[in-house]
């Protein structure tokens, strides 16, 4: 169910039976519109819903109202959702906390899970998933309350019968939940069948033994030390235990003290539930989130790289960092001239030792071992136990227990193998296989693309050589020199006309509006380039901001820029979505562009009424956003491929940003961060960011002037090798 559907929904349309209130829910989000939608949707299920946009007020409401469930955004001013979660967990572990996170916020999600968040949902929120998460939280609350209620009832019964061992044993043994009692030394007194089912230990094996001997990894919750430290008479924790069969299980433990007739603490009574499957499901969800993130990062690297070895190095390091810490991940590329697989990339905890035996460039036979089987049979080789396989030979590292080899193809030819050697017997699940299959598919696409680019470079080099030969031949004849000089003069005039034409494509005046101040510069390079920018009114409410960069230089790039402007203007007045505009441009350009011709671009639409910036990025350098009252910088990035390279399967991601406080946005071409000095060292993004922070208090024009001077000081050159285009927008 989408947000518009929720807005249009009426209670009589949401057909549910009348019933009593289900749960007390406290919502906190700095977006009041989102809060209104969440409240309306959850109210249909007879939940009592409290809302606030302030995390501090949320803490006060939490202490006062004692809600069952708290739903919080992770990213909020003044106090983050993660800080709010930590403060709540300092008070109790029973309240269910569901966190809301934006796309790509994986680090914050993992931290929330580590701080015992109950669940998480990705923004924009799917309301059916929100309903499912709330219902699941209610079920978990029911289980916790059942354990607590039974423990309290049992404790009351124990007091009523003057702590009679006979009655205590009777109650424990007849409880359907796992229950036990122990003295202050942790020696088990009673033990029931439900506890036996979870741990595997029978009553006679448990009674009289220390709880730490039975649980192995955990001791009693109620001890003399814990009472002296003032921890309290009740406690809930999530713990790990080892069963009698040495199986690792996760349990939810709830313990209370037992008192004698003189009100002295004599021991503890504890109930516990097996929550292993829930913990495993949470970790599996976290793992799959990481896998999608890894695939996305690798696809971006492949899109912008023209070196297969560099791509391979990025892939092996990403896999070791995220999933295969105890493994050695290597990438081999096939050399048909030698009929050998050549080691081109390596990462893992034994890399230094392995490279002494097999440095990069080492050659391996293409028909031996697990590696050779993957290459010759053209299929993945998954060996969970190398001792049971006749394929395994000595590995890159010592102590290999399992090995996985995945071939990757270009034009239906196997061009290399991704190999993973493990010092543990690792079992690949379905999501692991999907991730590896996706990665080798990307490697194959990269190999094919790079092979094509190398072929084009070879052809260009051959043409350059022939042009040079012709030039030398013409130089032998004086009359031909005159012809060449005349041609050069005409060419310079043509380039001048082309440069004037390109300059005419840029806007003469920038829009003058109250909410935003704009400044823009275009500094042409020593060669005719293909930068293009425009800032324009779409209508009375919306302002368009565009910066694009054509591939290559010369007249062809200038003509591409003209084509971009005409095609772009065809769509922007009718289509407000930047992602949709890029999709249409990409379709049109793919029909006419030749190999090697493409655009990078960033396009944003600013809604003056809502102060909302909607944007999309087509493989362009990430713009930098700075809030005037803070020093943190934010890079605006979305998933988007080059314009004009391929059409099939290409989608452009779109994001929104509300600018409710003064901010400065800088959009620039790669001529800024890639400006190089005489030593070949580039200016870099870090220096751009430092200039942004250093001059945040200055007006936009002064900031632009200082950034230009910094570029000239760094390069110590009168002109740049590439065009430099910058747009600065100050939002008031």
NORSULKA-V352476 format. One record per backbone hydrogen bond with DSSP energy under -0.5 kcal/mol. CO is the residue of the C=O (numbers start at 1). NH is the residue of the N-H. Records with the same first field share a line. If there is no record, write none. Layout:
CO->NH  NH
//
This chain:
1->127
2->6
3->7
4->8
5->9
6->9
10->13  14
11->14
13->15
14->16
23->25  48
24->68  69
25->27  50
26->71
27->52
28->73
30->32
31->35
32->36
33->37
34->38
35->39
36->40
37->41
38->42
39->43
40->44
41->44
42->45  47
43->46
46->22
47->49
48->25
50->27
52->29
53->55
54->58
55->59
56->60
57->61
58->62
59->63
60->64
61->65  66
62->66
68->96
69->26
70->72  98
71->28
72->100
74->76  81  82
77->79
80->84
81->85
82->86
83->87
84->88
85->89
86->90
87->91
88->91  92
96->70
97->118  119
98->72
99->121
100->74
101->123
102->105
104->106
105->109
106->110
107->111
108->112
109->113
110->114
111->115
112->117
113->116
119->99
121->101
125->127
126->130
127->131
128->132
129->133
130->134
131->135
132->136
133->137
134->138
135->139
136->140
137->141
138->142
139->143
140->144
141->145
142->146
143->147
144->148
145->149
146->150
147->151
148->152
149->153
150->154
151->155
152->156
153->157
154->158
155->159
156->160
157->161
158->163
159->162
161->164
164->168
165->169
166->170
167->171
168->172
169->173
170->174
171->175
172->175
178->272
179->192
180->270
181->189  190
182->268
183->186
184->224
186->211
187->183
188->208
190->181
192->196
193->197
194->198
195->199
196->200
199->244
202->205  206
203->206  207
206->209
209->188
210->213  214
211->215
212->216
215->217  242
221->223
223->227
224->228
225->229
226->231
227->230
233->257
235->255
237->253
239->251
241->249
243->246
247->243
249->241
250->275  276
251->239  253
252->273
253->237
254->271
255->235
256->269
258->266  267
260->263
264->260
266->184
267->258
268->182
269->256
270->180
271->254
272->178
273->252  275
275->279
276->280
277->281
278->282
279->283
280->284
281->285
282->286
283->287
284->288
285->289
286->290
287->291
288->292
289->293
290->294
291->295
292->296
293->297
294->298
295->299
296->300
297->301
298->302
299->303
300->304
301->305
307->311
308->312
309->313
310->314
311->315
312->316
313->317
314->318
315->319
316->320
317->321
318->322
319->323  324
324->327
326->423
327->329  349
328->330  421
329->347
330->419
331->344  345
332->417
333->342
334->336
335->338  339  340
339->366
340->335  342
341->364
342->333
343->361
345->331
347->329
348->351
350->354
351->355
352->356
353->357
354->358
359->362
362->343
364->341
365->368
368->372
369->373
370->374
371->375
372->376
373->377
374->378
380->382
381->383  405
382->384
383->403
385->388
386->389
401->386
402->422
403->383
404->420
405->381
406->418
408->415  416
410->413
413->410  415
415->334
416->408
417->332  419
418->406
419->330
420->404
421->328
422->401  402
424->426
426->428
429->433
430->434
431->435
432->436
433->437
434->438
435->439
436->440
437->441
438->442
439->443
440->444
441->445
442->446
443->447
444->448
445->449
446->450
447->451
448->452
449->453
450->454
451->455
452->456
453->457
454->458
455->459
456->460
457->461
458->462
459->463
460->464
461->465
462->466
463->467
464->468
465->469
466->470
467->471
468->472
469->473
470->474
471->475
472->476
473->476
474->477
476->478
477->481
478->482
479->483
480->484
481->485
482->486
483->487
484->488
485->489
486->490
487->491
488->492
489->493
490->494
491->495
492->496
493->497
494->498
495->499
496->500
497->501
498->502
499->503
500->504
501->505
502->505  506
503->506
511->513
515->732
516->513
517->730
519->728
521->726
522->524
523->724
527->525
528->554
530->550
532->548
533->507
534->546
536->538  544
541->608
542->538  539
543->606
544->536
545->604
546->534
547->602
548->532
549->600
554->558
555->559
556->560
557->561
558->562
559->563
560->564
561->565
562->566
563->567
564->568
565->569
566->570
567->570  571
568->571  572
571->574  575
574->576
576->578
577->581
578->582
579->583
580->584
581->585
582->586
583->587
584->588
585->589
586->590
587->591
588->591  592
589->592  593
594->597
596->598
598->551
599->643
600->549
601->618
602->547
603->616
604->545
605->607  614
606->543  608
607->611  612
611->659
612->607  614
613->657
614->605
615->655
616->603
617->619
618->601
623->636
624->666
625->634
626->664
627->630
632->627
634->625
635->637
636->623
638->640
639->653
640->619
642->645
643->599
647->650
649->651
651->653
655->615
657->613  659
658->660
662->628
663->731
664->626
665->729
666->624
667->727
669->672  673
670->674
672->675
673->684
675->683
677->680
681->677
684->688
685->689
686->690
687->691
688->692
689->693
690->694
691->695
693->696
695->698
699->703
700->704
701->705
702->706
703->707
704->708
705->709
706->710
707->711
708->712
709->713
710->714
711->715
712->716
720->526
723->725
724->523
725->669
726->521
727->667
728->519
729->665  731
730->517  732
731->663
//
